[in-house]
Amino acid sequence: MAHLLQRGVSVLSRAGRVVVAASLMATLLVTSAERLSAAEFVDAVLAAVEERTITASDIALVRALRLFGFAPSAAPIESSEVERAIDAWLVVREAQRLRLGSATEGRAEAWDAVVKRVGGAAAVEAWLDRAAVEPEWARRLVEEYLDWQQFVDLRFRAFVFVTEDQIVSLLGGTPDTPESRARAIATLEAAEVERRLAEWIAETRPGVAVHLLLAPTERVPVPLPMP
């Protein structure tokens, strides 16, 4: 069951939005998020990966910023999305443990790419202000996504090799042009990276303290507006 929060000082955003404090014991425990109306709901702790908590605000932000395969949506958050976030932060945790890249390498470029994808600097600034989200928190999530990308690229993508037979098989009756060949290679590489990443997560997750607090039948409202 989710740990819901309605009072306190936010560490994610400006006054009025509440997230987890130092301990989960400080949260209000209820049996279902549906007991709260949309007007009353502020945030909820949905999972924990070691010391890293995952809140409804985290899910809302990665949706809005299109990180870790999430897409913008105002639909209630489901446990399958929390599972996906857990998997993402397992990768982030490992990337940070290995200290891939420098503390600043690629950070500005990654943020600029996200801003462009969302609609430009003015649109992002206006949205963050409307959602009462501190820009530093959004930037931190983008930096974690960059850590995720670096790990996936160095651990998996760099060692994926597509064979000619695979390309021909995927093309089937499609004309073999440079463009169709490039698309086929990208599709095959992405599928293999995803397969290897899934295997790594399946092997890694049992050795990490992971706590999912949202039951399969539970849903929680999105605490932030989408851009």
N, C-alpha and C positions, 0 to 999 in steps of 0.2 A: 504494500500500500504506500502511496506517496505521502511524504511529509510536507504538509502545507504550511505556508507562512503568511501571516497577515499583519504583523507588527514588527517594527525594528528599523534599523538604519541599513540601507542597501550598500553592499560592496560592489554591485554591478552598475548602479545608476544613481541618479540624483534622488532627493527626498521623495518619498511616496511609493517607491518600489522596494520590496523586501526580498532578500535572499538568505541563504544559509549563513549562520554565524559560526562560531568556533566549533560547536558540537551539534550533532543531530538531535541531542536530547533537548536542545533549546527550541525545537520546532513543535508545532501543534500537530499531533497525530490524529488523523481521522480515517474512517474506513473507506471513503470514496470522495474523489474530487467533485463529484456531482452534487455533493451536499452544499457546495458554495455556488452562489450565482456568479455570473460573469462580472458583475459590478464589485463583488466582494473578493473575488480571487485575485491574488497578486503574484504569487510565485510558489513553486514547490520543488523540493529536492526529489529527483526521480531516480537517481542512482549514485553510486560512489565507486571509483576505481582507485584503490589504495586511498591516499589522502585527497584525491581530486573528486569533488562532488560535481554532479551534472544536474542542472536545474532546468525548469521549463524555460527560463530566460535564455539559457545556453542553446536549447533546441530552437527557440524562436530566432535567435541571432544567426545561427548557422543556416537556418532556412532562408532568412532575408538576404544574407551575404552569399548564398549559394556555395557553401563550403562542405567538404566531405560527402559530396553527392546529394546533398539536400537541395530542395527547391522551395521558393517562396510559397507559403500557404497559410491561410488563417484557420484551417481545420484543426480540431482538437488533436493533441499529441497522443500518440498510441505507443504501446510498449515496444513495438517493432522498431520505431524510430529511436527509442532510448537504447535498444540493443545495438543499433547501428552507431550511435554516438559512443557507446562503451567500446566497441571495436575500434573506432577512430582514435579514441584517447589511449587505448592500449598501444597503438602505433606511435602516437605522439610521445607517450611515456618512454618508449624504447629509443626513439630518435633523440630525445633530450638526455637520456642516460648515456648514449653513445657520443653525445655532443657533436652531432653532424653539422658541419658548416660553422660559421662564426656567429656571434651574437647579433650582428647587423646585416650579414650577407643576404642580399635579395629582399630584405624586409620592405624597403620603400617601394620597390617595383611590385611586390606582391600586393601591397595595399593599394597602389595606383590601379592595378589590374582589377581588383575587386570594386573599387570606386567607379571605374569606367563601366563595369558590368551592371552595376546597380543603377546607373543613370547620371553619374558625374558628381563632382565634389559638392556643388551647391545642393543637389538632391539628397546626397548622403548626410550632409550637415543638417539639413532641415528635418530629415527623418530621425536622426539621432536625438535632436532636440525635442521633437514631438513625442518620441518614445521614452524620453528621459533616460537615455543610455549614455554613459560616459564614453567618449571616443576611445579612451585608452583600453576599455574592455573589448570593444569591437576590434581594435588593432591587435590585441593579444590573441584573439581567436584566429585572426588572419595569420599571425606569426606561427601559431600552433598548426594551422593548415599547411604552411610552408614546411614546417618540420615533418609533417606527415608525407608531403610530396617528396621531400629529399630522401626519406627513408625508403619509400616505395621505389623511387627511381634507382637508388644505389643498391638496394637489397634484391630487387626483383627485375625491374625493367631493363637494367643494364645487361642482364643475362638471358634475355628472351631472344631467341633466334627463330625466324619464320622460314620454313622450307618452301621450295618451289612447288612441291606437291600440294602443300597446304593452300598456297595461293591459287593454284589451278582449280583445286577442289571447291574453294569458296566462290571463285568467279563463275564456275559452272558454264552456262551459256552466255554470260555477259562478255561483251567485247573486251579483249585484253589491251587496254589503253594505259598510259602512265597514270592517269587520274584514277581509273578503277583499280589498278594494281596498288596504288598508294592507299586507297580506302580499304582494300582487302588486308593489306599488311597492318594498318592501324587497328582494324577490327580484331585480327588474330592476336596481335600483341596485347591489346587491352584485355581480351578474354584470358590469355595466359597469365598476365599480371594479376588479374582478379582471382584466378584459381590459386596461384601461389600465395597470394596474400591471405585468402580464406584458410588455406592450410596452416599458414603461420599463426593466424589468430586462434585456430582450433587447438594448436599445440601450446600456445602461450597462455591463453586465458585461464586454464585450470591452475596455473601457478601464481596467479595474481588475485589479490583480495578484491573481488567484484561483488557489489550488492545492488541488485535491481529492486527498486522500491515501488514500481508501478506494475500492478497485476495485469495479465493479458486482457482482462475485461474492463479495465479502468481507462478513462480518458481524462485529460486535464486541458483546460482552455489555454490558448496562446496568450501570454501576458503582455505581448508587445504588438503594436500594429506593424504590418508589412510596409515596405517602402512604396 
